[in-house]
Amino acid sequence: MRDSMKWGLAAILVLGASTSAQADVVVTPDGRYQTVRTHRAMIAHQGQSEVLIEELHLQSEDRRALWIKPFPAAPSFEEAPSAPFATLDSGTTIEPPLNKSVRARVFGPSIVTLLSQRLFPDPKEDAQPPGPQAPSRDLQLLDRQIFSGTVYTSTITRQHVLPKPMQDWLHRNGFSLTQHLMGDLSAHLNRGASVCMTLLSDSAPGSPGLARIGPVRQTVPTNDPIFPTLRRTDSGNGQTLFELYMIGTGPLVPSAYATLWDEEPWLQEDVQRGRFRTVYADKLEDTGAVLLDLEQRLGVSAMPNPFLVRSRFRQGSEALGEIVFESTTNFVRIPSGTERGSGMDLFLCMLLGLTPLIYTPESWFLLWWGARARANRTSDRQPLATRLWPLFVIVVAIYWAVTLPGAARLAATIPLLIGLTLLIMPRTDHEARRVRVNFSKKKKDK
C-alpha cells in the first residue's frame, strides 16, 4: 500500500512538472534561492527571432549570486543602456474614464454625497493591492557564459553530473548547485537547449529594498514567440509577478494558459494565479511614443502592423518552463471605444453634471421656496428666494470645475449656463387680471 502511494505521488509530481512555469533562478554560492518579486520582460517577435529585454527585481541576501536562465537556442547579447519599460508603462497604463470621476461625486455639494460615502464606501478602493516595490539598487553583472551539453546520472550514486565546462566554471567561481537544481537543468540541456549563467555582485546585500538585475537585452533565434524560464519541479517562487509586453504582427496570447481580457485595468485588482490578466491590447501607432522608442532608441526594427499586448501573470499550483505564445484573432481591444476622453465619455460627464440639480433635496427645496416666493410677492421686484436656486446651480458648477480632473470639468458646463441664464434673465411672471366684457352696449342704429 505504501509503495503504491509513493508511486502515485511520484506520478503526480512528474505530471505537475511537465506543465509548469517559474521565474528565473538566482542562487547564492551555497545553492540557496533568492526571491524574485517582479520579472519584467519585453518580447518583440520578428519572424525568425525575437528581441528579449528583461529586468528582475529581487531580494538580494548575498554579496555574490548566480542568475541561471535557459534558452531554446544560444542567444546573442547586446548592450542595453536603458530599459523600455518606462515608455511601455506610460503608453499602456489606462486611466479610468473621466465620467468615473463624476460618478464618484455624483450628487455634488450635497448632504447626499456625505451620507453615501459614509454608509456605502467603495469596496474596490479599499481592496486594491499595493503596487510593486521599486528597486533601490542595481546588481553588477561580472561575467556571463553560455553552456550546452548533456547531464549524466550516475547509475551507482544516482547523482547528476553536469557537463565538464560548466562544472569547471562553477568551481572556479565558488558555486555549488544542489542536485535538485541540476535535475531541473538536465530537463533543458538534455533536449538541446542552452543555459546562460551570469555572475552577479551586490554592493549592499541584505539591505532594505529590492535589488535590480538588468536591463539585459538578448536576441533569441526562435520561430515562435517564447518567454524562456527555468523548468523547476519544486514549488518554485509563487510570489513572482510577471509583467510581460508582447509585440508581434498580431495579438499574442499564451498557448498553455487562459487569458483574461480586463476591460477595467484601472481597478488594479490582484492577478489570478495561473491566468494571464491582459490590461492592454491595441495596435501601435506609427508616430506613437512606444514604437518610436523601440525603433530609434533601442534599435528594434519595425514590423508590419505591430500589435502590443501587456499582461500580468502569477504562477498557480503548476510548475512550468518556457511559455510559448501564439497569434489569435479572438481578442478584446483594450482600451475600448468608451476610453478616457472619448465622445461618449465626455457626453456622460455633461449628463452626470446635472445630477445634483435633479436628485438632491437641496435643489427640490430651493425650487419650492422660489416658486412660493413668486406666488406670494407683493411688488414688481423679484424676491431674494427666487434667486437661491440659480445660485445653487452655479455652486454646483464651481464644485465640478474645482474637484474634477482635466476634461471631466465639462460636467460644469450645463449647470453654469443654466445658473447664469436665470440670474441674468430672471423669470418674469405677469400678474393675472380679470377680463371684463361689457354686454350692455347697444348696437348703433343704422
C-alpha positions in Angstrom: 0.0 0.0 0.0 2.8 2.4 0.9 4.6 1.6 -2.3 1.6 2.3 -4.4 1.1 5.6 -2.6 4.7 6.6 -3.3 4.4 5.7 -7.0 1.1 7.7 -7.2 2.7 10.7 -5.5 5.7 10.5 -7.9 3.4 10.4 -10.9 1.6 13.5 -9.7 4.9 15.3 -9.3 6.1 14.3 -12.8 2.8 15.4 -14.4 2.8 18.7 -12.5 6.4 19.3 -13.6 5.6 18.7 -17.2 3.1 21.7 -17.4 4.7 24.3 -15.2 6.3 27.9 -15.4 8.6 29.6 -12.9 10.7 32.7 -12.5 14.4 32.6 -13.4 16.6 31.1 -10.8 19.0 33.3 -8.8 21.2 31.4 -6.3 23.9 32.1 -3.8 27.3 30.3 -3.8 25.9 27.7 -1.4 22.8 27.0 -3.6 20.1 29.0 -1.8 17.4 30.6 -4.0 17.0 34.3 -4.0 13.3 35.6 -4.0 12.4 37.2 -7.3 9.5 39.6 -6.7 8.9 41.1 -10.2 10.1 39.8 -13.5 9.5 42.2 -16.4 10.1 41.3 -20.0 9.5 42.9 -23.4 9.4 40.4 -26.3 9.4 41.7 -29.9 9.0 38.8 -32.2 10.3 39.3 -35.8 9.6 36.1 -37.6 12.7 34.0 -37.2 13.9 35.6 -34.0 12.8 37.8 -31.1 14.3 40.6 -29.1 14.0 39.9 -25.4 14.7 42.7 -22.8 14.4 41.7 -19.2 14.6 43.2 -15.8 14.3 41.4 -12.4 13.6 42.8 -9.0 14.6 40.5 -6.2 15.6 40.3 -2.5 19.4 40.0 -2.6 20.8 38.4 0.5 24.4 37.7 -0.5 27.3 39.6 -2.0 27.6 37.2 -4.9 24.9 35.4 -6.8 24.3 33.4 -10.0 21.5 34.1 -12.4 20.6 30.9 -14.3 18.4 31.1 -17.5 17.8 28.5 -20.2 17.2 29.3 -23.9 15.9 27.1 -26.7 18.9 28.2 -28.7 22.1 30.2 -27.8 21.2 33.9 -27.8 23.3 36.9 -28.7 23.6 39.7 -26.2 23.7 43.4 -26.9 24.2 46.5 -24.8 21.0 47.8 -23.1 21.9 51.2 -21.8 18.2 51.9 -20.9 15.1 49.8 -20.5 11.9 50.4 -22.5 9.6 49.8 -19.5 9.1 53.4 -18.6 7.8 54.2 -22.1 5.8 51.0 -22.2 4.2 51.7 -18.9 3.2 55.3 -19.8 1.9 54.1 -23.2 -0.1 51.2 -21.9 -1.4 52.5 -18.5 -5.1 53.1 -18.9 -6.7 55.7 -16.6 -10.4 55.3 -15.7 -12.9 57.2 -18.0 -13.5 60.7 -16.9 -17.1 60.1 -16.1 -15.9 57.8 -13.4 -14.7 60.9 -11.6 -18.1 62.4 -11.8 -19.8 59.2 -10.7 -17.6 59.2 -7.5 -19.1 62.7 -6.6 -22.4 62.2 -8.4 -24.6 64.3 -6.0 -22.1 67.2 -6.0 -22.1 69.6 -3.0 -25.0 67.8 -1.3 -25.6 66.1 2.0 -26.4 63.0 -0.1 -22.7 62.8 -1.1 -21.6 62.8 2.5 -24.2 60.2 3.6 -23.5 57.9 0.7 -19.7 58.0 1.3 -20.1 57.1 4.9 -22.8 54.5 4.5 -21.7 52.9 1.3 -17.9 53.2 0.8 -16.5 51.9 -2.4 -15.2 48.3 -1.5 -12.9 48.2 -4.6 -10.9 51.2 -3.5 -10.3 49.6 -0.1 -9.4 46.2 -1.6 -6.8 47.5 -4.0 -3.4 45.7 -3.5 -0.3 47.7 -3.1 1.8 48.3 -6.2 5.1 46.6 -6.8 8.0 47.9 -4.8 10.6 49.8 -6.8 14.2 48.6 -6.6 16.7 50.6 -4.6 20.0 49.4 -6.1 21.4 47.7 -9.2 23.4 44.4 -9.2 26.6 44.4 -11.2 27.0 41.8 -14.0 30.5 40.5 -13.7 30.6 37.6 -16.1 28.4 35.7 -18.5 28.8 32.2 -20.0 26.6 30.0 -22.2 26.7 26.3 -21.8 25.3 23.3 -23.6 25.8 19.5 -23.4 24.4 16.6 -21.6 23.7 16.0 -17.9 24.6 12.4 -16.9 23.2 10.5 -13.9 25.4 8.1 -12.1 24.0 4.6 -12.0 25.7 4.0 -8.6 25.2 7.2 -6.7 22.2 8.5 -8.6 23.9 11.9 -8.6 23.6 14.3 -11.6 26.8 15.2 -13.3 26.9 18.5 -15.3 28.9 19.0 -18.5 32.6 19.4 -17.7 32.9 23.1 -18.9 30.0 24.0 -16.7 31.4 22.2 -13.7 34.8 23.9 -14.1 33.3 27.4 -14.4 31.1 26.9 -11.4 34.1 25.6 -9.4 36.3 28.5 -10.3 33.6 31.0 -9.2 32.9 29.1 -6.0 29.3 28.0 -6.7 27.8 24.7 -5.7 24.4 23.7 -7.2 22.0 21.3 -5.5 21.2 18.0 -7.0 17.6 19.1 -7.4 18.7 22.2 -9.4 21.0 20.0 -11.6 18.0 17.8 -12.3 16.0 20.8 -13.5 18.9 21.9 -15.7 19.0 18.4 -17.2 15.4 18.9 -18.5 16.8 21.7 -20.7 20.3 20.6 -21.6 19.4 17.0 -22.5 17.0 18.3 -25.2 19.5 20.6 -26.9 18.8 23.9 -25.1 21.5 26.3 -23.9 21.9 27.6 -20.4 23.2 31.1 -19.7 24.9 31.7 -16.3 25.5 35.3 -15.2 27.7 36.1 -12.2 26.2 39.0 -10.1 27.7 41.2 -7.5 25.8 43.1 -4.8 27.4 46.1 -3.0 24.8 46.1 -0.2 23.5 42.6 0.4 20.6 42.3 2.8 19.9 46.0 2.9 16.3 47.2 2.9 14.6 47.3 -0.5 14.9 45.3 -3.6 17.8 44.9 -6.0 17.6 45.0 -9.8 19.1 42.8 -12.5 19.2 44.4 -15.9 18.0 45.6 -18.2 19.5 42.8 -20.2 19.0 42.6 -23.9 19.3 39.4 -25.9 18.3 38.2 -29.4 16.9 34.7 -29.4 16.6 32.6 -32.6 13.1 31.1 -32.5 10.2 30.7 -34.9 7.6 31.1 -32.2 7.3 33.9 -29.6 8.6 32.5 -26.4 9.3 33.6 -22.8 12.2 31.3 -21.7 12.3 30.4 -18.0 13.8 27.5 -16.0 11.8 24.4 -15.6 11.5 23.6 -11.9 10.0 20.6 -10.2 9.8 22.1 -6.7 7.1 24.6 -5.6 9.1 27.4 -7.2 8.6 31.0 -6.4 4.9 31.7 -6.4 5.4 35.2 -5.2 6.9 36.4 -8.5 4.8 38.8 -10.5 5.4 38.5 -14.3 4.9 41.7 -16.3 5.1 40.9 -20.0 4.9 43.1 -23.0 4.4 41.1 -26.2 4.9 42.8 -29.6 4.1 41.0 -32.8 2.2 41.3 -36.1 -1.0 40.4 -34.2 -2.2 39.9 -30.6 -0.1 37.2 -28.9 -1.5 35.0 -26.1 0.0 32.1 -24.3 -0.9 28.7 -25.8 -1.0 26.9 -22.5 -2.8 29.4 -20.3 -6.2 31.1 -20.2 -6.2 34.8 -20.9 -8.4 37.2 -19.0 -9.1 40.4 -21.0 -9.5 43.0 -18.4 -11.5 45.9 -19.8 -11.2 47.9 -16.5 -7.5 47.7 -15.8 -7.6 50.9 -13.7 -9.1 49.0 -10.8 -5.6 47.4 -10.1 -7.1 44.1 -8.9 -4.7 41.4 -7.9 -3.7 38.8 -10.6 -5.5 35.5 -10.5 -2.9 32.7 -10.3 -2.4 30.6 -13.4 -4.1 33.1 -15.7 -2.8 35.9 -17.9 -4.5 39.1 -17.0 -4.3 41.3 -20.1 -4.5 45.0 -19.3 -3.7 46.5 -22.7 -4.2 45.1 -26.3 -4.0 47.5 -29.2 -2.1 48.4 -32.4 0.9 50.6 -32.1 0.7 53.9 -33.9 3.4 54.7 -36.4 4.1 58.0 -34.7 3.4 56.8 -31.1 5.9 57.1 -28.3 6.3 53.3 -27.8 7.1 52.5 -31.5 9.5 55.5 -31.8 11.3 54.5 -28.6 11.7 50.9 -29.9 13.0 51.9 -33.3 15.1 55.0 -32.6 16.4 54.4 -29.1 16.5 50.6 -28.8 17.1 49.8 -32.5 14.4 47.2 -32.7 13.5 47.0 -36.4 9.9 47.8 -37.4 7.4 45.1 -38.3 4.2 45.4 -40.3 1.2 46.4 -38.3 2.7 45.9 -34.8 0.4 44.9 -32.1 1.2 45.3 -28.3 -0.3 43.1 -25.6 0.5 43.8 -21.9 -0.2 41.0 -19.5 0.4 40.2 -15.8 0.8 36.7 -14.6 1.4 34.8 -11.3 2.3 31.1 -11.0 -0.5 28.9 -9.9 -0.2 25.3 -8.5 1.7 24.3 -11.6 5.4 24.4 -12.2 6.3 25.3 -15.8 9.3 26.0 -18.1 9.2 28.3 -21.1 5.9 30.0 -22.1 5.1 29.8 -25.8 2.8 32.4 -27.4 0.6 32.2 -30.5 -1.3 34.8 -32.5 -5.0 34.9 -32.1 -8.0 36.6 -33.8 -10.2 36.1 -30.8 -9.2 39.0 -28.6 -10.7 42.1 -26.9 -9.3 45.5 -27.8 -8.2 47.3 -24.6 -8.9 50.2 -24.2 -12.4 50.0 -25.7 -14.4 52.7 -27.5 -15.5 54.2 -24.2 -12.0 55.0 -23.2 -10.9 58.1 -21.3 -11.7 61.3 -23.3 -13.9 59.7 -26.0 -17.0 61.4 -27.2 -19.2 59.1 -25.2 -17.1 59.7 -22.1 -17.4 63.5 -22.3 -21.1 63.3 -23.1 -21.6 61.2 -19.9 -19.6 63.8 -17.9 -22.0 66.6 -19.1 -25.1 64.4 -18.5 -24.0 63.4 -15.0 -23.2 67.1 -14.2 -27.0 67.7 -14.0 -27.5 65.1 -11.2 -27.3 67.5 -8.2 -30.0 69.7 -9.9 -32.4 66.8 -10.2 -31.8 64.3 -7.4 -30.8 66.3 -4.3 -33.2 67.5 -1.6 -31.5 71.0 -1.5 -32.4 71.5 -5.2 -36.0 70.5 -4.6 -36.3 72.7 -1.5 -34.9 75.8 -3.3 -37.2 75.3 -6.3 -40.2 75.1 -4.0 -39.1 78.1 -2.0 -38.6 80.2 -5.1 -42.0 79.2 -6.6 -43.7 80.0 -3.3 -41.9 83.4 -3.1 -43.0 84.3 -6.7 -46.6 83.3 -5.9 -46.7 85.5 -2.7 -44.8 88.5 -3.9 -46.4 91.9 -3.3 -44.4 94.1 -5.7 -42.8 94.0 -9.1 -39.4 93.4 -7.5 -38.2 89.7 -7.6 -37.8 88.2 -4.1 -34.4 87.0 -3.0 -35.7 83.5 -2.6 -36.3 83.3 -6.4 -32.5 83.7 -6.9 -31.4 81.0 -4.5 -31.9 78.1 -6.9 -29.8 79.7 -9.7 -27.1 80.4 -7.1 -27.2 76.8 -6.0 -26.8 75.7 -9.7 -23.7 78.0 -10.0 -22.3 76.5 -6.8 -22.7 73.0 -8.4 -20.8 74.2 -11.5 -18.0 75.6 -9.4 -17.8 72.3 -7.5 -17.4 70.3 -10.7 -14.8 72.8 -12.0 -12.7 72.6 -8.9 -12.9 68.9 -7.9 -12.8 67.1 -11.3 -9.6 66.4 -13.3 -9.0 67.6 -16.9 -11.8 67.4 -19.4 -14.2 66.0 -16.8 -14.8 69.6 -15.9 -17.2 69.7 -18.8 -19.7 68.5 -16.2 -19.8 72.1 -15.1 -20.9 73.4 -18.5 -24.7 72.9 -18.4 -25.2 73.9 -14.7 -23.1 77.0 -15.3 -25.2 78.0 -18.4 -28.5 77.4 -16.6 -27.4 79.3 -13.5 -26.1 82.4 -15.4 -29.1 82.5 -17.7 -31.6 82.5 -14.8 -29.6 85.2 -12.9 -29.1 87.5 -15.9 -32.6 87.0 -17.4 -34.8 86.2 -14.4 -38.2 84.7 -14.9 -41.0 87.3 -15.2 -44.5 86.4 -14.1 -47.3 88.5 -15.5 -49.9 89.3 -12.9 -53.2 87.7 -13.6 -56.0 90.2 -14.3 -59.7 89.8 -14.7 -61.1 90.1 -18.2 -64.2 92.4 -18.3 -66.7 92.2 -21.1 -69.5 94.8 -21.4 -72.5 93.1 -22.8 -74.8 96.1 -22.1 -73.6 98.2 -25.0 -76.3 98.7 -27.6 -75.9 98.4 -31.3 -75.9 101.6 -33.2 -78.9 102.4 -35.2 -78.4 102.1 -38.9 
